[in-house]
Amino acid sequence: MTPACKLLKSQKIPYSTHEYEHDPQAKSFGLEAAEKLGLAVAEVFKTLLVTDEKQYFVAILPVHYQLNLKKVAAALGCKKLQMADPKHAERLTGYMVGGISPIGQKKRLKTVICISASQLEKMYVSGGKRGLDIGINPQDLARILGAEFADVVDE
């Protein structure tokens, strides 16, 4: 059981787990998850870390979109953000890149979730390892993370 699953269980938040055989050759972890689980790409979300050089933040967005750094900076009240170094992301979250869950990270980071998630009954995020996704209600996810919904993607 990953830290993400343990946290959801301890908080009595309903979720489902979905495992698949991860292909080490896969170019996109998120698109691979959507394909192997037979889910629409609009329902499967990736977890990205960004930084302003002082603090780190989490952005959760559909796997088929690119993060818009200006939009996420505005949503978080920052001047300018850049993608976090993958090694720093792993150290801060306790998860491996490709399996970074927004839930149960070592350190709670300020988080924004793409506004499109708020329209869904269930969204899928990494469960904390490659080949494992968690299905969760977006409102439950926002509540447990203390996250806001915002427009953070390039259309």
Rosetta constraint file for C-alpha pairs under 8 A:
AtomPair CA 1 CA 5 HARMONIC 6.04 0.50
AtomPair CA 1 CA 6 HARMONIC 6.53 0.50
AtomPair CA 2 CA 6 HARMONIC 6.29 0.50
AtomPair CA 2 CA 127 HARMONIC 7.01 0.50
AtomPair CA 2 CA 128 HARMONIC 5.87 0.50
AtomPair CA 2 CA 129 HARMONIC 7.66 0.50
AtomPair CA 3 CA 7 HARMONIC 6.07 0.50
AtomPair CA 3 CA 103 HARMONIC 7.61 0.50
AtomPair CA 3 CA 104 HARMONIC 5.07 0.50
AtomPair CA 3 CA 105 HARMONIC 7.45 0.50
AtomPair CA 3 CA 128 HARMONIC 7.15 0.50
AtomPair CA 4 CA 8 HARMONIC 6.34 0.50
AtomPair CA 4 CA 101 HARMONIC 6.80 0.50
AtomPair CA 4 CA 102 HARMONIC 7.91 0.50
AtomPair CA 4 CA 103 HARMONIC 4.83 0.50
AtomPair CA 4 CA 104 HARMONIC 4.42 0.50
AtomPair CA 4 CA 105 HARMONIC 7.53 0.50
AtomPair CA 4 CA 127 HARMONIC 6.05 0.50
AtomPair CA 4 CA 128 HARMONIC 6.19 0.50
AtomPair CA 5 CA 9 HARMONIC 6.05 0.50
AtomPair CA 5 CA 104 HARMONIC 7.90 0.50
AtomPair CA 5 CA 127 HARMONIC 6.96 0.50
AtomPair CA 6 CA 10 HARMONIC 6.05 0.50
AtomPair CA 6 CA 104 HARMONIC 7.89 0.50
AtomPair CA 7 CA 11 HARMONIC 6.16 0.50
AtomPair CA 7 CA 103 HARMONIC 7.45 0.50
AtomPair CA 7 CA 104 HARMONIC 6.03 0.50
AtomPair CA 8 CA 12 HARMONIC 6.02 0.50
AtomPair CA 8 CA 13 HARMONIC 5.18 0.50
AtomPair CA 8 CA 14 HARMONIC 7.33 0.50
AtomPair CA 8 CA 15 HARMONIC 7.43 0.50
AtomPair CA 9 CA 13 HARMONIC 6.24 0.50
AtomPair CA 9 CA 14 HARMONIC 7.74 0.50
AtomPair CA 13 CA 140 HARMONIC 7.07 0.50
AtomPair CA 14 CA 136 HARMONIC 6.88 0.50
AtomPair CA 15 CA 134 HARMONIC 6.48 0.50
AtomPair CA 15 CA 135 HARMONIC 5.46 0.50
AtomPair CA 15 CA 136 HARMONIC 4.88 0.50
AtomPair CA 15 CA 137 HARMONIC 7.65 0.50
AtomPair CA 16 CA 134 HARMONIC 5.55 0.50
AtomPair CA 16 CA 135 HARMONIC 4.93 0.50
AtomPair CA 16 CA 136 HARMONIC 6.83 0.50
AtomPair CA 17 CA 127 HARMONIC 7.45 0.50
AtomPair CA 17 CA 132 HARMONIC 6.93 0.50
AtomPair CA 17 CA 133 HARMONIC 5.89 0.50
AtomPair CA 17 CA 134 HARMONIC 4.68 0.50
AtomPair CA 17 CA 135 HARMONIC 6.30 0.50
AtomPair CA 18 CA 37 HARMONIC 7.28 0.50
AtomPair CA 18 CA 132 HARMONIC 5.72 0.50
AtomPair CA 18 CA 133 HARMONIC 5.12 0.50
AtomPair CA 18 CA 134 HARMONIC 6.16 0.50
AtomPair CA 18 CA 135 HARMONIC 7.49 0.50
AtomPair CA 19 CA 37 HARMONIC 7.87 0.50
AtomPair CA 19 CA 131 HARMONIC 5.48 0.50
AtomPair CA 19 CA 132 HARMONIC 4.51 0.50
AtomPair CA 19 CA 133 HARMONIC 6.39 0.50
AtomPair CA 20 CA 33 HARMONIC 7.45 0.50
AtomPair CA 20 CA 36 HARMONIC 6.43 0.50
AtomPair CA 20 CA 37 HARMONIC 6.92 0.50
AtomPair CA 20 CA 131 HARMONIC 4.91 0.50
AtomPair CA 20 CA 132 HARMONIC 6.47 0.50
AtomPair CA 21 CA 36 HARMONIC 7.99 0.50
AtomPair CA 21 CA 131 HARMONIC 5.71 0.50
AtomPair CA 22 CA 26 HARMONIC 7.85 0.50
AtomPair CA 22 CA 32 HARMONIC 7.84 0.50
AtomPair CA 22 CA 130 HARMONIC 6.26 0.50
AtomPair CA 22 CA 131 HARMONIC 4.87 0.50
AtomPair CA 26 CA 32 HARMONIC 6.59 0.50
AtomPair CA 28 CA 32 HARMONIC 6.06 0.50
AtomPair CA 29 CA 33 HARMONIC 6.26 0.50
AtomPair CA 29 CA 98 HARMONIC 5.59 0.50
AtomPair CA 29 CA 130 HARMONIC 7.70 0.50
AtomPair CA 30 CA 34 HARMONIC 6.36 0.50
AtomPair CA 30 CA 44 HARMONIC 6.88 0.50
AtomPair CA 30 CA 45 HARMONIC 6.90 0.50
AtomPair CA 30 CA 46 HARMONIC 6.03 0.50
AtomPair CA 30 CA 63 HARMONIC 5.16 0.50
AtomPair CA 30 CA 64 HARMONIC 7.92 0.50
AtomPair CA 30 CA 98 HARMONIC 7.85 0.50
AtomPair CA 31 CA 35 HARMONIC 6.16 0.50
AtomPair CA 31 CA 41 HARMONIC 6.90 0.50
AtomPair CA 31 CA 63 HARMONIC 6.05 0.50
AtomPair CA 31 CA 64 HARMONIC 6.98 0.50
AtomPair CA 32 CA 36 HARMONIC 6.00 0.50
AtomPair CA 33 CA 37 HARMONIC 5.88 0.50
AtomPair CA 33 CA 44 HARMONIC 7.60 0.50
AtomPair CA 33 CA 131 HARMONIC 7.13 0.50
AtomPair CA 33 CA 133 HARMONIC 7.52 0.50
AtomPair CA 34 CA 38 HARMONIC 5.84 0.50
AtomPair CA 34 CA 39 HARMONIC 4.84 0.50
AtomPair CA 34 CA 40 HARMONIC 6.27 0.50
AtomPair CA 34 CA 41 HARMONIC 5.71 0.50
AtomPair CA 34 CA 44 HARMONIC 6.08 0.50
AtomPair CA 35 CA 39 HARMONIC 6.44 0.50
AtomPair CA 39 CA 43 HARMONIC 6.77 0.50
AtomPair CA 39 CA 44 HARMONIC 7.18 0.50
AtomPair CA 40 CA 44 HARMONIC 6.96 0.50
AtomPair CA 41 CA 45 HARMONIC 7.90 0.50
AtomPair CA 41 CA 62 HARMONIC 6.67 0.50
AtomPair CA 41 CA 63 HARMONIC 6.22 0.50
AtomPair CA 41 CA 64 HARMONIC 6.19 0.50
AtomPair CA 42 CA 62 HARMONIC 5.52 0.50
AtomPair CA 42 CA 63 HARMONIC 7.29 0.50
AtomPair CA 42 CA 64 HARMONIC 7.32 0.50
AtomPair CA 43 CA 62 HARMONIC 6.75 0.50
AtomPair CA 43 CA 117 HARMONIC 7.55 0.50
AtomPair CA 43 CA 120 HARMONIC 7.51 0.50
AtomPair CA 43 CA 122 HARMONIC 7.32 0.50
AtomPair CA 43 CA 123 HARMONIC 5.03 0.50
AtomPair CA 43 CA 124 HARMONIC 6.04 0.50
AtomPair CA 44 CA 62 HARMONIC 5.66 0.50
AtomPair CA 44 CA 63 HARMONIC 5.98 0.50
AtomPair CA 44 CA 123 HARMONIC 6.09 0.50
AtomPair CA 44 CA 124 HARMONIC 4.69 0.50
AtomPair CA 44 CA 125 HARMONIC 6.21 0.50
AtomPair CA 45 CA 60 HARMONIC 6.18 0.50
AtomPair CA 45 CA 61 HARMONIC 5.05 0.50
AtomPair CA 45 CA 62 HARMONIC 4.16 0.50
AtomPair CA 45 CA 63 HARMONIC 5.09 0.50
AtomPair CA 45 CA 123 HARMONIC 7.13 0.50
AtomPair CA 45 CA 124 HARMONIC 5.89 0.50
AtomPair CA 45 CA 125 HARMONIC 5.19 0.50
AtomPair CA 45 CA 126 HARMONIC 7.75 0.50
AtomPair CA 46 CA 60 HARMONIC 5.62 0.50
AtomPair CA 46 CA 61 HARMONIC 5.53 0.50
AtomPair CA 46 CA 62 HARMONIC 6.10 0.50
AtomPair CA 46 CA 63 HARMONIC 5.35 0.50
AtomPair CA 46 CA 125 HARMONIC 6.34 0.50
AtomPair CA 46 CA 126 HARMONIC 7.14 0.50
AtomPair CA 47 CA 58 HARMONIC 6.74 0.50
AtomPair CA 47 CA 59 HARMONIC 5.90 0.50
AtomPair CA 47 CA 60 HARMONIC 4.69 0.50
AtomPair CA 47 CA 61 HARMONIC 6.85 0.50
AtomPair CA 47 CA 100 HARMONIC 6.34 0.50
AtomPair CA 47 CA 101 HARMONIC 6.47 0.50
AtomPair CA 47 CA 102 HARMONIC 6.08 0.50
AtomPair CA 47 CA 125 HARMONIC 7.47 0.50
AtomPair CA 47 CA 126 HARMONIC 7.59 0.50
AtomPair CA 48 CA 58 HARMONIC 5.72 0.50
AtomPair CA 48 CA 59 HARMONIC 5.23 0.50
AtomPair CA 48 CA 60 HARMONIC 6.36 0.50
AtomPair CA 48 CA 83 HARMONIC 7.76 0.50
AtomPair CA 49 CA 56 HARMONIC 6.67 0.50
AtomPair CA 49 CA 57 HARMONIC 5.63 0.50
AtomPair CA 49 CA 58 HARMONIC 4.69 0.50
AtomPair CA 49 CA 59 HARMONIC 6.31 0.50
AtomPair CA 49 CA 83 HARMONIC 6.25 0.50
AtomPair CA 49 CA 84 HARMONIC 5.41 0.50
AtomPair CA 49 CA 89 HARMONIC 6.28 0.50
AtomPair CA 50 CA 56 HARMONIC 5.69 0.50
AtomPair CA 50 CA 57 HARMONIC 5.29 0.50
AtomPair CA 50 CA 58 HARMONIC 6.32 0.50
AtomPair CA 50 CA 59 HARMONIC 7.45 0.50
AtomPair CA 50 CA 81 HARMONIC 6.23 0.50
AtomPair CA 50 CA 82 HARMONIC 5.47 0.50
AtomPair CA 50 CA 83 HARMONIC 4.38 0.50
AtomPair CA 50 CA 84 HARMONIC 4.69 0.50
AtomPair CA 51 CA 55 HARMONIC 5.64 0.50
AtomPair CA 51 CA 56 HARMONIC 4.41 0.50
AtomPair CA 51 CA 57 HARMONIC 6.11 0.50
AtomPair CA 51 CA 81 HARMONIC 5.37 0.50
AtomPair CA 51 CA 82 HARMONIC 5.51 0.50
AtomPair CA 51 CA 83 HARMONIC 6.25 0.50
AtomPair CA 51 CA 84 HARMONIC 5.56 0.50
AtomPair CA 52 CA 56 HARMONIC 6.88 0.50
AtomPair CA 52 CA 78 HARMONIC 7.36 0.50
AtomPair CA 52 CA 79 HARMONIC 7.93 0.50
AtomPair CA 52 CA 80 HARMONIC 6.13 0.50
AtomPair CA 52 CA 81 HARMONIC 4.71 0.50
AtomPair CA 52 CA 82 HARMONIC 6.48 0.50
AtomPair CA 53 CA 81 HARMONIC 7.94 0.50
AtomPair CA 56 CA 84 HARMONIC 7.55 0.50
AtomPair CA 56 CA 109 HARMONIC 6.67 0.50
AtomPair CA 56 CA 110 HARMONIC 7.75 0.50
AtomPair CA 57 CA 109 HARMONIC 5.43 0.50
AtomPair CA 57 CA 110 HARMONIC 5.21 0.50
AtomPair CA 57 CA 111 HARMONIC 5.91 0.50
AtomPair CA 58 CA 102 HARMONIC 7.41 0.50
AtomPair CA 58 CA 109 HARMONIC 6.38 0.50
AtomPair CA 58 CA 110 HARMONIC 6.26 0.50
AtomPair CA 58 CA 111 HARMONIC 4.58 0.50
AtomPair CA 58 CA 112 HARMONIC 6.40 0.50
AtomPair CA 59 CA 72 HARMONIC 7.45 0.50
AtomPair CA 59 CA 111 HARMONIC 5.81 0.50
AtomPair CA 59 CA 112 HARMONIC 5.05 0.50
AtomPair CA 59 CA 113 HARMONIC 5.95 0.50
AtomPair CA 59 CA 114 HARMONIC 7.60 0.50
AtomPair CA 59 CA 152 HARMONIC 7.87 0.50
AtomPair CA 60 CA 102 HARMONIC 7.64 0.50
AtomPair CA 60 CA 111 HARMONIC 7.65 0.50
AtomPair CA 60 CA 112 HARMONIC 6.31 0.50
AtomPair CA 60 CA 113 HARMONIC 4.69 0.50
AtomPair CA 60 CA 114 HARMONIC 6.04 0.50
AtomPair CA 61 CA 65 HARMONIC 7.04 0.50
AtomPair CA 61 CA 67 HARMONIC 7.33 0.50
AtomPair CA 61 CA 113 HARMONIC 6.28 0.50
AtomPair CA 61 CA 114 HARMONIC 5.04 0.50
AtomPair CA 61 CA 152 HARMONIC 7.55 0.50
AtomPair CA 61 CA 153 HARMONIC 7.27 0.50
AtomPair CA 62 CA 114 HARMONIC 7.45 0.50
AtomPair CA 65 CA 153 HARMONIC 6.26 0.50
AtomPair CA 65 CA 154 HARMONIC 6.65 0.50
AtomPair CA 65 CA 155 HARMONIC 7.50 0.50
AtomPair CA 66 CA 153 HARMONIC 5.75 0.50
AtomPair CA 66 CA 154 HARMONIC 5.70 0.50
AtomPair CA 67 CA 72 HARMONIC 7.67 0.50
AtomPair CA 67 CA 152 HARMONIC 6.04 0.50
AtomPair CA 67 CA 153 HARMONIC 4.67 0.50
AtomPair CA 67 CA 154 HARMONIC 6.23 0.50
AtomPair CA 68 CA 72 HARMONIC 6.29 0.50
AtomPair CA 68 CA 152 HARMONIC 5.50 0.50
AtomPair CA 68 CA 153 HARMONIC 4.81 0.50
AtomPair CA 68 CA 154 HARMONIC 5.32 0.50
AtomPair CA 69 CA 73 HARMONIC 5.95 0.50
AtomPair CA 69 CA 80 HARMONIC 7.56 0.50
AtomPair CA 69 CA 81 HARMONIC 6.01 0.50
AtomPair CA 69 CA 82 HARMONIC 6.75 0.50
AtomPair CA 69 CA 152 HARMONIC 7.41 0.50
AtomPair CA 70 CA 74 HARMONIC 6.22 0.50
AtomPair CA 70 CA 80 HARMONIC 6.90 0.50
AtomPair CA 70 CA 81 HARMONIC 7.36 0.50
AtomPair CA 71 CA 75 HARMONIC 6.19 0.50
AtomPair CA 71 CA 151 HARMONIC 6.66 0.50
AtomPair CA 71 CA 152 HARMONIC 5.01 0.50
AtomPair CA 71 CA 153 HARMONIC 7.26 0.50
AtomPair CA 72 CA 76 HARMONIC 6.14 0.50
AtomPair CA 72 CA 81 HARMONIC 7.91 0.50
AtomPair CA 72 CA 112 HARMONIC 7.66 0.50
AtomPair CA 72 CA 150 HARMONIC 7.79 0.50
AtomPair CA 72 CA 151 HARMONIC 7.47 0.50
AtomPair CA 72 CA 152 HARMONIC 4.95 0.50
AtomPair CA 73 CA 77 HARMONIC 5.91 0.50
AtomPair CA 73 CA 78 HARMONIC 4.76 0.50
AtomPair CA 73 CA 79 HARMONIC 6.17 0.50
AtomPair CA 73 CA 80 HARMONIC 5.86 0.50
AtomPair CA 73 CA 81 HARMONIC 5.86 0.50
AtomPair CA 74 CA 78 HARMONIC 5.95 0.50
AtomPair CA 74 CA 79 HARMONIC 7.21 0.50
AtomPair CA 75 CA 112 HARMONIC 7.46 0.50
AtomPair CA 75 CA 150 HARMONIC 6.35 0.50
AtomPair CA 75 CA 151 HARMONIC 7.78 0.50
AtomPair CA 75 CA 152 HARMONIC 7.64 0.50
AtomPair CA 76 CA 110 HARMONIC 7.95 0.50
AtomPair CA 76 CA 112 HARMONIC 7.52 0.50
AtomPair CA 84 CA 88 HARMONIC 6.68 0.50
AtomPair CA 84 CA 89 HARMONIC 6.33 0.50
AtomPair CA 85 CA 89 HARMONIC 6.26 0.50
AtomPair CA 86 CA 90 HARMONIC 6.21 0.50
AtomPair CA 86 CA 97 HARMONIC 6.64 0.50
AtomPair CA 87 CA 91 HARMONIC 6.22 0.50
AtomPair CA 88 CA 92 HARMONIC 5.99 0.50
AtomPair CA 89 CA 93 HARMONIC 6.02 0.50
AtomPair CA 89 CA 95 HARMONIC 7.98 0.50
AtomPair CA 89 CA 97 HARMONIC 7.49 0.50
AtomPair CA 90 CA 94 HARMONIC 5.46 0.50
AtomPair CA 90 CA 95 HARMONIC 5.24 0.50
AtomPair CA 90 CA 96 HARMONIC 5.37 0.50
AtomPair CA 90 CA 97 HARMONIC 6.36 0.50
AtomPair CA 90 CA 100 HARMONIC 7.65 0.50
AtomPair CA 91 CA 95 HARMONIC 7.53 0.50
AtomPair CA 92 CA 105 HARMONIC 7.45 0.50
AtomPair CA 92 CA 106 HARMONIC 6.25 0.50
AtomPair CA 92 CA 107 HARMONIC 6.42 0.50
AtomPair CA 93 CA 100 HARMONIC 7.10 0.50
AtomPair CA 93 CA 105 HARMONIC 4.46 0.50
AtomPair CA 93 CA 106 HARMONIC 4.98 0.50
AtomPair CA 93 CA 107 HARMONIC 6.42 0.50
AtomPair CA 94 CA 105 HARMONIC 6.14 0.50
AtomPair CA 94 CA 106 HARMONIC 5.63 0.50
AtomPair CA 95 CA 99 HARMONIC 6.22 0.50
AtomPair CA 95 CA 100 HARMONIC 4.99 0.50
AtomPair CA 95 CA 101 HARMONIC 7.17 0.50
AtomPair CA 95 CA 105 HARMONIC 7.47 0.50
AtomPair CA 95 CA 128 HARMONIC 6.17 0.50
AtomPair CA 95 CA 129 HARMONIC 7.02 0.50
AtomPair CA 96 CA 100 HARMONIC 5.82 0.50
AtomPair CA 96 CA 128 HARMONIC 7.86 0.50
AtomPair CA 96 CA 129 HARMONIC 6.88 0.50
AtomPair CA 96 CA 130 HARMONIC 7.97 0.50
AtomPair CA 98 CA 129 HARMONIC 7.24 0.50
AtomPair CA 98 CA 130 HARMONIC 5.73 0.50
AtomPair CA 99 CA 126 HARMONIC 5.72 0.50
AtomPair CA 99 CA 127 HARMONIC 6.99 0.50
AtomPair CA 99 CA 128 HARMONIC 4.99 0.50
AtomPair CA 99 CA 129 HARMONIC 4.04 0.50
AtomPair CA 99 CA 130 HARMONIC 4.50 0.50
AtomPair CA 99 CA 131 HARMONIC 7.66 0.50
AtomPair CA 99 CA 132 HARMONIC 7.70 0.50
AtomPair CA 100 CA 126 HARMONIC 6.16 0.50
AtomPair CA 100 CA 127 HARMONIC 7.61 0.50
AtomPair CA 100 CA 128 HARMONIC 5.40 0.50
AtomPair CA 100 CA 129 HARMONIC 6.79 0.50
AtomPair CA 101 CA 105 HARMONIC 7.14 0.50
AtomPair CA 101 CA 125 HARMONIC 6.56 0.50
AtomPair CA 101 CA 126 HARMONIC 4.65 0.50
AtomPair CA 101 CA 127 HARMONIC 5.47 0.50
AtomPair CA 101 CA 128 HARMONIC 4.70 0.50
AtomPair CA 101 CA 129 HARMONIC 7.71 0.50
AtomPair CA 102 CA 125 HARMONIC 7.49 0.50
AtomPair CA 102 CA 126 HARMONIC 7.41 0.50
AtomPair CA 102 CA 145 HARMONIC 7.83 0.50
AtomPair CA 103 CA 127 HARMONIC 7.85 0.50
AtomPair CA 103 CA 128 HARMONIC 7.95 0.50
AtomPair CA 103 CA 145 HARMONIC 7.12 0.50
AtomPair CA 104 CA 108 HARMONIC 7.95 0.50
AtomPair CA 108 CA 145 HARMONIC 7.66 0.50
AtomPair CA 110 CA 145 HARMONIC 8.00 0.50
AtomPair CA 110 CA 146 HARMONIC 7.59 0.50
AtomPair CA 110 CA 147 HARMONIC 6.87 0.50
AtomPair CA 111 CA 145 HARMONIC 6.95 0.50
AtomPair CA 111 CA 146 HARMONIC 7.26 0.50
AtomPair CA 111 CA 147 HARMONIC 4.90 0.50
AtomPair CA 111 CA 148 HARMONIC 6.85 0.50
AtomPair CA 112 CA 147 HARMONIC 5.31 0.50
AtomPair CA 112 CA 148 HARMONIC 5.02 0.50
AtomPair CA 112 CA 149 HARMONIC 5.71 0.50
AtomPair CA 112 CA 150 HARMONIC 6.39 0.50
AtomPair CA 113 CA 117 HARMONIC 7.08 0.50
AtomPair CA 113 CA 142 HARMONIC 7.47 0.50
AtomPair CA 113 CA 147 HARMONIC 6.70 0.50
AtomPair CA 113 CA 148 HARMONIC 6.13 0.50
AtomPair CA 113 CA 149 HARMONIC 4.74 0.50
AtomPair CA 113 CA 150 HARMONIC 6.16 0.50
AtomPair CA 113 CA 152 HARMONIC 7.91 0.50
AtomPair CA 114 CA 118 HARMONIC 7.86 0.50
AtomPair CA 114 CA 149 HARMONIC 5.63 0.50
AtomPair CA 114 CA 150 HARMONIC 5.29 0.50
AtomPair CA 114 CA 151 HARMONIC 5.58 0.50
AtomPair CA 114 CA 152 HARMONIC 5.80 0.50
AtomPair CA 114 CA 153 HARMONIC 7.27 0.50
AtomPair CA 115 CA 119 HARMONIC 7.74 0.50
AtomPair CA 115 CA 149 HARMONIC 4.81 0.50
AtomPair CA 115 CA 150 HARMONIC 4.78 0.50
AtomPair CA 115 CA 151 HARMONIC 5.40 0.50
AtomPair CA 115 CA 152 HARMONIC 7.78 0.50
AtomPair CA 116 CA 120 HARMONIC 7.46 0.50
AtomPair CA 116 CA 151 HARMONIC 7.94 0.50
AtomPair CA 117 CA 123 HARMONIC 6.73 0.50
AtomPair CA 117 CA 138 HARMONIC 6.07 0.50
AtomPair CA 117 CA 149 HARMONIC 7.90 0.50
AtomPair CA 118 CA 138 HARMONIC 5.98 0.50
AtomPair CA 118 CA 139 HARMONIC 7.02 0.50
AtomPair CA 118 CA 149 HARMONIC 7.15 0.50
AtomPair CA 120 CA 137 HARMONIC 7.58 0.50
AtomPair CA 120 CA 138 HARMONIC 6.94 0.50
AtomPair CA 121 CA 137 HARMONIC 5.77 0.50
AtomPair CA 121 CA 138 HARMONIC 7.12 0.50
AtomPair CA 122 CA 135 HARMONIC 6.07 0.50
AtomPair CA 122 CA 136 HARMONIC 5.23 0.50
AtomPair CA 122 CA 137 HARMONIC 4.50 0.50
AtomPair CA 122 CA 138 HARMONIC 6.26 0.50
AtomPair CA 123 CA 135 HARMONIC 5.55 0.50
AtomPair CA 123 CA 136 HARMONIC 5.52 0.50
AtomPair CA 123 CA 137 HARMONIC 6.15 0.50
AtomPair CA 123 CA 138 HARMONIC 6.11 0.50
AtomPair CA 124 CA 133 HARMONIC 6.08 0.50
AtomPair CA 124 CA 134 HARMONIC 5.35 0.50
AtomPair CA 124 CA 135 HARMONIC 4.43 0.50
AtomPair CA 124 CA 136 HARMONIC 6.34 0.50
AtomPair CA 125 CA 133 HARMONIC 5.45 0.50
AtomPair CA 125 CA 134 HARMONIC 5.40 0.50
AtomPair CA 125 CA 135 HARMONIC 6.71 0.50
AtomPair CA 125 CA 136 HARMONIC 7.92 0.50
AtomPair CA 126 CA 130 HARMONIC 7.59 0.50
AtomPair CA 126 CA 132 HARMONIC 6.12 0.50
AtomPair CA 126 CA 133 HARMONIC 4.41 0.50
AtomPair CA 126 CA 134 HARMONIC 6.01 0.50
AtomPair CA 127 CA 132 HARMONIC 5.12 0.50
AtomPair CA 127 CA 133 HARMONIC 4.56 0.50
AtomPair CA 127 CA 134 HARMONIC 5.07 0.50
AtomPair CA 128 CA 132 HARMONIC 6.91 0.50
AtomPair CA 128 CA 133 HARMONIC 7.76 0.50
AtomPair CA 136 CA 140 HARMONIC 6.99 0.50
AtomPair CA 136 CA 141 HARMONIC 6.68 0.50
AtomPair CA 137 CA 141 HARMONIC 6.36 0.50
AtomPair CA 138 CA 142 HARMONIC 6.13 0.50
AtomPair CA 139 CA 143 HARMONIC 6.10 0.50
AtomPair CA 140 CA 144 HARMONIC 6.20 0.50
AtomPair CA 141 CA 145 HARMONIC 6.16 0.50
AtomPair CA 141 CA 147 HARMONIC 7.85 0.50
AtomPair CA 142 CA 146 HARMONIC 5.63 0.50
AtomPair CA 142 CA 147 HARMONIC 4.63 0.50
AtomPair CA 142 CA 148 HARMONIC 6.50 0.50
AtomPair CA 142 CA 149 HARMONIC 7.76 0.50
AtomPair CA 143 CA 147 HARMONIC 6.60 0.50
